[in-house]
Amino acid sequence: MARFRRLEVVNLTALPMVPLDEPLGVSLIAQNALKDAMRKNLKDNVPSCLVGSIQQVNQVIADADLSPNPLVHSLKTADKNLLAELYQYPSFDDSRPNNLPNGVDFCDLVGNVILAEKNPLSGKSFCSGRELEKFLSSPSVRAIWLDSFWWIFHERYQPKKEVQSKLFDRIAQNYAFLLFCESRTHYEEALLKRLPSLLSKALYTSFCCCFPQSWFNTHEFKSDICNTMSLWISGIYPCPHSYNSWDYSKLDPERFRREELMFQRRRLLKGRDMSFLTARRHSVWKATQNRRTCCHHDGGLSC
């Protein structure tokens, strides 16, 4: 076993490879960030080749460094960071809200919320996509979104009352600024009325895209973010199970894609089974007909 373990380490050290598959459990955004990091690691640490006689190669193998490979360590760290339960929160920034984890682009999530607001039948929303994008991307709403994300993260996974207090204070300040100082639009009343719902969808798609290996499609998690946002903004609880009407194909596109692939595979396997069963039944029917034909030609004694 020790010999095989040594050979495995040698392979990882001398011949590192960049995986180019697309694991269904990891979002495309996280996959691309991981690939870029691995390519940079390979560029900075060019692998060496084992060249020479058998004795020289054996000597190089014997002298190989068996310490953990940085690339392997980075892979394990990347996998760990894709789980909300294991992610390590960066230190609180007093000057501005912390960015989303794992390199997720804020603008992509704004797009998810805008698409989720469209009626699936008519394709229309309560306001224009441009106005909704402008509102969600405004400094105040962006700050509320990001700080609320990290407040929920601490509340569920890494309780830090001091940090949460700072986050809440900044959320309150930005909400006051939104009400009294932000530029007014024609859709102002409708946008502010829907703000708790918009922020709930924003937080849900943020957690799903930032931590694709965690599971958030539960009543507990969704009701938690809906209740928190509604109590903070409007002071009342939202309608029970309001999240049942959300368009999850837009808010959680990776999970939706995985489930769609699984459904297609099940349907394909079911189709194959049905085709096999139909063919077998036809074969049995044909054999029965042949026997009846033979019996008829023999004088009909058996039929």
Sequence and secondary structure as in RCSB ss.txt:
>XXXX:A:sequence
MARFRRLEVVNLTALPMVPLDEPLGVSLIAQNALKDAMRKNLKDNVPSCLVGSIQQVNQVIADADLSPNPLVHSL
KTADKNLLAELYQYPSFDDSRPNNLPNGVDFCDLVGNVILAEKNPLSGKSFCSGRELEKFLSSPSVRAIWLDSFW
WIFHERYQPKKEVQSKLFDRIAQNYAFLLFCESRTHYEEALLKRLPSLLSKALYTSFCCCFPQSWFNTHEFKSDI
CNTMSLWISGIYPCPHSYNSWDYSKLDPERFRREELMFQRRRLLKGRDMSFLTARRHSVWKATQNRRTCCHHDGG
LSC
>XXXX:A:secstr
 HHHHHHHHHHHHHS        TTS HHHHHHHHHHHHHHHHHS      S HHHHHHHHHT   S  HHHHHH
HHHHHHTSTTT       SSS    GGG  HHHHHHHHHHHTS TTT   SS HHHHHHHHTSHHHHHHHHHHHH
HHHHHHTS  HHHHHHHHHHHHHHHHHHHHTS   TTHHHHHHTHHHHHHHHHHHHHHHH TTS   SHHHHHHH
HHHHHHHHTSS   TTGGGGS HHHHSHHHHHHHHHHHHHHHHHHHHHHHHHHHHHHHHHHHHHHHHHHHHHTTS
S  
